[in-house]
Amino acid sequence: MLDKAPNGKVSDLLNALDKALSAGEVEHAVDLFQMDCYWRDLVTFTWNIKTMEGKEQVRDMLKARLADTKPSNWKIADGEDASEADGIAESWIQFETEVARGFGHMRLKDGRIWTLLTTMSELKGHEEPVGFGRPMGAKHGAERNRKTWKEDREAEAAELGYSRQPYCVIVGGGQGGIALGARLRQLDVPTIIIEKNERPGDSWRKRYKSLCLHDPVWYDHLPYLPFPRNWPVFSPKDKIGDWLEMYTKVMELNYWGSTECKKASYDEKSREWTVVVQRDGKEIILKPKQLVLATGMSAKANIPEFEGMEIFKGDQHHSSQHPGPDKYKDKKAVVIGSNNSAHDICAALWEAGVDVTMVQRSTTHIVKSDSLMELGLASLYSEQAVQSGMTTAKADLIFASLPYKILHEFQIPVYNAIRERDAEFYKRLEKAGFLLDYGDDDSGLFMKYLRRGSGYYIDVGASELIANGSIKLKSGVDVKKLTEHSVILSDGTELPADLVVYATGYGSMNGWAADLISREVADKVGKVWGLGSATTKDPGPWEGEQRNMWKPTQQEALWFHGGNLHQSRHYSQFLSLQLKARMEGIPTPVYGLQEVHHLG
Ligand SMILES: Cc1cc2nc3c(=O)[nH]c(=O)nc-3n(C[C@H](O)[C@H](O)[C@H](O)COP(=O)(O)OP(=O)(O)OC[C@H]3O[C@@H](n4cnc5c(N)ncnc54)[C@H](O)[C@@H]3O)c2cc1C
């Protein structure tokens, strides 16, 4: 029989919290928290994405926000039971605020709150049209000159951006812009997505030909429309491109392909953007109230500058421009870089019969895909998780409930176990000269991704080719210069080359703000991405959340959206609610707007 005792513990705590918060008794509420507590709020209390760390920060936030927020009805979520293991009781919870319904997660240690996650599910009076609220589609009855669904859609497409202005413009129609656009459509926020490629999905289609997603299907669903159960575990890039194109159509998005955003400026007085776009050879001026840059954190190519690049006679390009291996059979290739793209491209070149050398300047974290799936992701995102009743929404919320400050502590044991399991594999790689790391504090791939968005390869086969020498390796060296037919390394080695691929990564999204708006605005909002962990490429001070992502920035009405498919899915919910609230004139006082410590 189910042990109901945890329900009692959690309910007692929630009742006490409800009572203290309803009475405005901040001290009583703070007393219910552990000393080392974490309260992560996704928009409900703070109109921000913010983690309060420790009682002092919880107190400060409540003092600032409790009176406006007016939370109530805290309880164990409908249909859920609390559970307890290793001295931690935990439960899904629900609550309301003055303007919204919330869902969350709570962990109790010694009868007090250790972690609390509060997220906004919906704005009262502005719920999405689902279930009993779904649209009729047909208009029953008789009506002269009635319009069909198709005619209505065509009329909308003809007027939005021309005779009627969108409330929101999203620049970038990759999966980020598309997922956010879908949420905004459901919330009835008039939105146009601007994409310089011709078709939705092109940002995937245009990547190197051998690319398949590195993350498995359970991690990758888009909002509203999960992949079918027979979808492959690792989506080939062109297949995911087609899915995005289909999704854009069926979710009825106003998607302007072959349209480039040229520049944007904000008028502080009218609180309106002027966005200049080029569509079908014509300049169009859009006047939205909100501007979202969904231009991709893996889209602004970092192209190094080496002496001699201008005289090199072979082909040279950034990994994002790499066409695939076909025309390089029997030729010599040098791939500069040692992360995901470098490995994928080297492997595909080797398969096509190219003599390929990887140049590794500094250490890289490698994790075998099956080990990552089994030890890193299985409990939340896997077929086993699905079988045991885990939903994508719950998996996302459990992941979100682990505070960033201590997330590495949960990750270190996972990567230690992976190191042990794959010890032989790592030994062989090192023997081949490959420089390995496991993250600055051995916390592995996820932390590297969250902190710096680079520095790793999820091994799907290329590592074996490096270990057995099929892909040649030069490590611990940099490129000194290029000659007409070769690459000269810092140790004096000369590598003859017909092709040089710069798999040297991507620049910060801040760079897009500088290009499209101004350097001044880019500097005002500061660095995008990273946690302030004071690890490589993620300078301190500690920020507690990812810089500038999905939340208000120092530039009013400017937002950044993106990340991997999981993040796009999860955080588009909270960004869309922030935009909807502003459109409806719901007060959205932001608590704890992040300070800027670093530029671009
Ligand atoms: C090789 C590689 C493998 C990856 N594998 C995975 C994976 O397995 N799983 C995963 O989740 N992520 C993966 N990623 C990360 C991947 O980049 C992102 O998940 C995804 O592309 C991000 O989507 P996005 O919409 O934020 O950006 P993008 O897909 O980069 O889309 C940004 C869009 O903005 C458009 N744009 C930019 N500037 C303008 C402008 N001025 N006007 C109009 N349009 C503009 C671009 O054309 C582009 O289409 C991988 C990335 C790379 C490079």
The ligand as a Gaussian input file, in Angstrom:
#p B3LYP/6-31G(d) Opt

LIG

0 1
 C       26.674000      20.679000     -35.422000
 C       25.617000      20.989000     -34.430000
 C       24.933000      19.961000     -33.782000
 C       23.938000      20.229000     -32.859000
 N       23.235000      19.214000     -32.274000
 C       22.209000      19.499000     -31.446000
 C       21.384000      18.491000     -30.880000
 O       21.606000      17.322000     -31.064000
 N       20.351000      18.837000     -30.110000
 C       20.063000      20.133000     -29.878000
 O       19.077000      20.395000     -29.196000
 N       20.847000      21.108000     -30.353000
 C       21.895000      20.828000     -31.125000
 N       22.677000      21.819000     -31.629000
 C       22.514000      23.142000     -31.182000
 C       21.654000      23.813000     -32.219000
 O       22.346000      24.908000     -32.756000
 C       20.460000      24.273000     -31.633000
 O       19.745000      23.326000     -30.916000
 C       19.514000      24.862000     -32.621000
 O       19.978000      25.063000     -33.906000
 C       19.191000      26.113000     -31.972000
 O       18.057000      26.596000     -32.548000
 P       17.867000      28.131000     -32.603000
 O       16.535000      28.357000     -33.220000
 O       18.127000      28.751000     -31.292000
 O       19.026000      28.627000     -33.573000
 P       19.296000      28.296000     -35.108000
 O       18.812000      26.977000     -35.496000
 O       20.734000      28.614000     -35.315000
 O       18.390000      29.366000     -35.845000
 C       18.687000      30.737000     -35.864000
 C       18.097000      31.273000     -37.132000
 O       18.225000      32.681000     -37.153000
 C       18.352000      33.076000     -38.498000
 N       18.880000      34.434000     -38.531000
 C       20.017000      34.907000     -37.973000
 N       20.134000      36.218000     -38.207000
 C       19.052000      36.598000     -38.918000
 C       18.603000      37.829000     -39.471000
 N       19.307000      38.963000     -39.332000
 N       17.435000      37.854000     -40.138000
 C       16.716000      36.726000     -40.287000
 N       17.093000      35.535000     -39.807000
 C       18.247000      35.465000     -39.122000
 C       19.292000      32.032000     -39.080000
 O       19.178000      31.952000     -40.470000
 C       18.806000      30.771000     -38.382000
 O       17.902000      30.041000     -39.156000
 C       23.661000      21.565000     -32.566000
 C       24.357000      22.596000     -33.218000
 C       25.320000      22.321000     -34.142000
 C       26.037000      23.440000     -34.818000

